[in-house]
Amino acid sequence: MLLALATAMMICGLALLWVRPATPGLAVVALMCAYGATAVGWNGVYLATVARMAPAGQAGTATAGTLFFTFFGVVIGPPLFGAAGTAMGALGSAYALLALPLTASLWLLARARWS
């Protein structure tokens, strides 16, 4: 499931490279809804996996530890995203840049799945 979600997020982010002012509003809304649905859909699957893999009696500690890093990204991500969009001159490019960590995630998830 995480592989599918990461793939969908990567595709949505890259698709934003082709959004222009002339792009129909409905198409932009549909793309952003798909992006948002995949972006919020991963955390439940992720936390369930962390809890399942944690040593007996340590699910709370394991999920809390992983959430620290997750929410550190929530704090630092928006300023970095804004800086990237400003530096590149377009938010579409900043969204596409998010494909890089998603690609790394896909590689790590696929490697773990098939090893």
C-alpha positions as CSV (number, residue, x, y, z in Angstrom):
1,M,0.0,0.0,0.0
2,L,2.8,2.4,0.8
3,L,4.4,1.7,-2.6
4,A,1.1,2.5,-4.3
5,L,0.6,5.7,-2.3
6,A,4.2,6.9,-2.9
7,T,3.9,6.2,-6.6
8,A,0.6,8.2,-6.8
9,M,2.1,11.1,-4.8
10,M,5.1,11.1,-7.1
11,I,2.9,11.1,-10.3
12,C,0.7,13.9,-8.9
13,G,3.8,16.0,-8.0
14,L,5.3,15.6,-11.4
15,A,2.0,16.3,-13.1
16,L,2.0,19.8,-11.5
17,L,4.9,20.7,-13.8
18,W,2.3,20.9,-16.6
19,V,-0.2,23.0,-14.8
20,R,-0.4,26.5,-16.4
21,P,-2.7,29.5,-15.9
22,A,-4.7,28.2,-18.9
23,T,-5.2,24.7,-17.3
24,P,-9.0,24.2,-16.5
25,G,-9.7,24.9,-12.9
26,L,-11.6,21.5,-12.6
27,A,-8.5,19.7,-13.8
28,V,-6.3,21.5,-11.2
29,V,-8.8,20.7,-8.4
30,A,-9.0,17.1,-9.4
31,L,-5.2,16.8,-9.4
32,M,-4.9,18.5,-6.1
33,C,-7.6,16.3,-4.6
34,A,-5.8,13.2,-5.8
35,Y,-2.5,14.5,-4.4
36,G,-4.1,15.4,-1.1
37,A,-5.9,12.0,-0.7
38,T,-2.7,10.1,-1.3
39,A,-0.7,12.5,0.9
40,V,-3.0,12.0,3.9
41,G,-3.6,8.3,3.3
42,W,-0.1,7.1,4.0
43,N,0.2,7.8,7.7
44,G,-2.3,5.3,9.0
45,V,-0.7,2.5,7.0
46,Y,2.7,3.7,8.1
47,L,1.9,3.8,11.8
48,A,0.2,0.4,11.7
49,T,3.3,-1.0,10.2
50,V,5.5,0.6,12.8
51,A,3.3,-0.7,15.6
52,R,3.2,-4.2,14.1
53,M,7.0,-4.3,13.8
54,A,7.8,-2.9,17.2
55,P,9.0,-5.2,20.0
56,A,6.2,-6.4,22.3
57,G,5.0,-3.6,24.6
58,Q,7.0,-0.9,22.6
59,A,4.4,0.1,20.0
60,G,3.7,3.4,21.7
61,T,7.4,4.3,22.0
62,A,8.1,3.2,18.4
63,T,5.2,5.2,16.9
64,A,6.0,8.3,19.0
65,G,9.6,8.1,17.8
66,T,8.7,7.9,14.2
67,L,6.1,10.7,14.6
68,F,8.9,13.0,15.9
69,F,10.7,12.7,12.6
70,T,7.4,12.9,10.6
71,F,6.3,16.1,12.3
72,F,9.8,17.6,12.2
73,G,9.2,17.4,8.4
74,V,5.8,19.2,8.9
75,V,7.6,22.0,10.7
76,I,10.6,22.4,8.4
77,G,8.9,21.4,5.1
78,P,6.7,24.4,4.4
79,P,9.6,27.0,4.7
80,L,11.8,24.8,2.5
81,F,9.0,24.3,0.0
82,G,8.4,28.1,-0.2
83,A,12.2,28.7,-0.5
84,A,12.4,26.2,-3.3
85,G,9.4,27.6,-5.1
86,T,10.8,31.1,-4.8
87,A,14.3,30.0,-6.0
88,M,12.9,28.1,-9.0
89,G,10.3,30.8,-9.8
90,A,7.3,28.4,-9.7
91,L,5.5,26.3,-7.2
92,G,4.9,23.6,-9.8
93,S,8.6,23.0,-9.9
94,A,8.7,22.9,-6.1
95,Y,5.9,20.2,-6.1
96,A,7.9,18.3,-8.8
97,L,10.9,18.5,-6.5
98,L,9.0,16.5,-4.0
99,A,9.3,13.6,-6.4
100,L,12.9,13.1,-5.2
101,P,12.2,12.0,-1.7
102,L,9.3,10.0,-3.0
103,T,11.5,8.2,-5.4
104,A,13.9,7.4,-2.6
105,S,11.0,6.1,-0.6
106,L,9.8,3.9,-3.5
107,W,13.3,2.5,-3.8
108,L,13.6,1.7,-0.1
109,L,10.1,0.3,0.1
110,A,10.6,-1.9,-2.9
111,R,14.0,-3.1,-1.6
112,A,12.5,-4.0,1.7
113,R,9.5,-5.8,0.1
114,W,11.6,-8.0,-2.2
115,S,14.5,-8.8,0.2
